[in-house]
Amino acid sequence: MAALKQEPHAVLPTATLDEAARQAFLNQTGKHVLNEITPGNKAVYDKHVLPAFQRAHGRAPADRHEIRKEMVRQPYYQMTSSFQRSIQEMMWNSVDESIERQLPSLIATAKKIANGKTKGSLKLQPGFEIPGYIKHNDHHATPGGYSADLMEDDVTAGALYDRGAFIYTQGLFGARMDGIGKAAAMMIRQTRPDLKPKKILEIGCTAGGSTTGLAMMFPDAELHAIDVGPALLRYAHARAESWGVPIHFHQMNAEAMTFADESFDLVCCLASLHETSRTATFNIFKEARRVLKSGGLFLCSELPPYKGVDAWTQFVRDWDTYNNNEPYWGTMHELELKEVAATAGFDTSKYFEGFGPGVAAANALTSAVEVDNKKFMGSTRGGGQAWYAGVSK
Ligand SMILES: C[S@@+](CC[C@H](N)C(=O)[O-])C[C@H]1O[C@@H](n2cnc3c(N)ncnc32)[C@H](O)[C@@H]1O
């Protein structure tokens, strides 16, 4: 079994023996269902669904939508989807119960850190309006989603993401959950070796995992990170401070940032665009361009787009859109980010997209963690490579 060793920090919820056993069970069951049971859907499709469709229409399904319409009627698909969804919900609940047990002390610790001598900072905005696409959705079935703020000084959403995503990804993001940030930094070094960022912004920092990765890879830069969820930001700040990592966290909507024009050498949006609406993606690109200095770089990482991928694989990857509270997942993976960049005013001759270092590469140091490269999150690319879109100003 993979060693589930997350690096401790002041606000990481610990698990009792029973809680840990339940979390490990759900981790392994989820892996088993995803890797050993769900792939059986291909045989159902090849042997039954495709021939029946061909008989009825005289052709194969044209796209993932036509495949989905047929597959949702298949008992095997219904069973595997139900398994995946139930395990996902049980996994979050298994983390939630350990957070609830420790919540008063987690809140007190985060508060004490925030009120003490800090290397970074935390700026929340009273009366802040959470965008509807975050407020009205529990992304990836996380109870309360990104924006839940259950009580004064709450940190639940951050703790849930930090611990839950570690279990869900089976440790793939690394012991500090910083693999996405480290991988992005490796990509930046490959594509813009001349760029020595002094001031960096991360859009959509959640619990600060990717931000601490960026901080580690660019130790001389001033790091700023924004998100909309207050309980995420309180947690992220306490977490970073407890490791002595200086990061300035701001509650801010990436569609309308309050930073001055040309403030940053590097703006990153890592694994976040698929959580926003289509309109928001256009606005975020515009804002990223505005706050970037001339010569700076805007880098996004995402799961790879659907273009050039066969209809069956698209259908498999699109599971989250319909079953995992990811309403913008399919839209995002069909968007041409080069066109979005052009609309935002970027010079598209400075645009690039494609595969680059992934979390597994970035976290080669976490050798204790088993990495299932082939089947991670429905992607055939796994953690070995990530997909990037970047544009220089
Ligand atoms: C999948 S998470 C990002 C994970 C994080 N970058 C990491 O690697 O640890 C997406 C985040 O984007 C944030 N987000 C979505 N829309 C936003 C917006 N308009 N402004 C700021 N943050 C936003 C969400 O609240 C969420 O925390």
The ligand as an SDF file (V2000), in Angstrom:
LIG
                    3D

 27 29  0  0  0  0  0  0  0  0999 V2000
   -8.4990   23.3060   -7.8070 C   0  0  0  0  0  0  0  0  0  0  0  0
   -8.3170   24.6600   -6.8030 S   0  0  0  0  0  0  0  0  0  0  0  0
   -6.6290   25.1560   -7.0590 C   0  0  0  0  0  0  0  0  0  0  0  0
   -5.6170   24.2880   -6.4010 C   0  0  0  0  0  0  0  0  0  0  0  0
   -4.3310   24.9770   -6.0190 C   0  0  0  0  0  0  0  0  0  0  0  0
   -3.8090   25.8280   -7.0570 N   0  0  0  0  0  0  0  0  0  0  0  0
   -3.3080   23.9170   -5.6540 C   0  0  0  0  0  0  0  0  0  0  0  0
   -2.6500   23.4080   -6.5570 O   0  0  0  0  0  0  0  0  0  0  0  0
   -3.1980   23.5740   -4.4710 O   0  0  0  0  0  0  0  0  0  0  0  0
   -9.1590   26.0330   -7.5630 C   0  0  0  0  0  0  0  0  0  0  0  0
   -9.2380   27.2940   -6.6860 C   0  0  0  0  0  0  0  0  0  0  0  0
   -9.5510   28.4090   -7.5220 O   0  0  0  0  0  0  0  0  0  0  0  0
  -10.3140   29.3100   -6.7410 C   0  0  0  0  0  0  0  0  0  0  0  0
  -11.0100   30.2480   -7.6060 N   0  0  0  0  0  0  0  0  0  0  0  0
  -11.9540   29.9570   -8.5230 C   0  0  0  0  0  0  0  0  0  0  0  0
  -12.3990   31.0970   -9.1060 N   0  0  0  0  0  0  0  0  0  0  0  0
  -11.7110   32.1310   -8.5510 C   0  0  0  0  0  0  0  0  0  0  0  0
  -11.7190   33.5330   -8.7240 C   0  0  0  0  0  0  0  0  0  0  0  0
  -12.5250   34.1290   -9.5890 N   0  0  0  0  0  0  0  0  0  0  0  0
  -10.8610   34.2680   -7.9980 N   0  0  0  0  0  0  0  0  0  0  0  0
  -10.0210   33.6930   -7.1170 C   0  0  0  0  0  0  0  0  0  0  0  0
   -9.9670   32.3570   -6.8970 N   0  0  0  0  0  0  0  0  0  0  0  0
  -10.8050   31.5710   -7.6000 C   0  0  0  0  0  0  0  0  0  0  0  0
  -11.2490   28.3810   -5.9660 C   0  0  0  0  0  0  0  0  0  0  0  0
  -11.8390   29.0220   -4.8600 O   0  0  0  0  0  0  0  0  0  0  0  0
  -10.3090   27.2410   -5.6140 C   0  0  0  0  0  0  0  0  0  0  0  0
   -9.7500   27.4240   -4.3590 O   0  0  0  0  0  0  0  0  0  0  0  0
  1  2  1  0
  2  3  1  0
  2 10  1  0
  3  4  1  0
  4  5  1  0
  5  6  1  0
  5  7  1  0
  7  8  2  0
  7  9  1  0
 10 11  1  0
 11 12  1  0
 11 26  1  0
 12 13  1  0
 13 14  1  0
 13 24  1  0
 14 15  1  0
 14 23  1  0
 15 16  2  0
 16 17  1  0
 17 18  1  0
 17 23  2  0
 18 19  1  0
 18 20  2  0
 20 21  1  0
 21 22  2  0
 22 23  1  0
 24 25  1  0
 24 26  1  0
 26 27  1  0
M  CHG  2   2   1   9  -1
M  END
$$$$
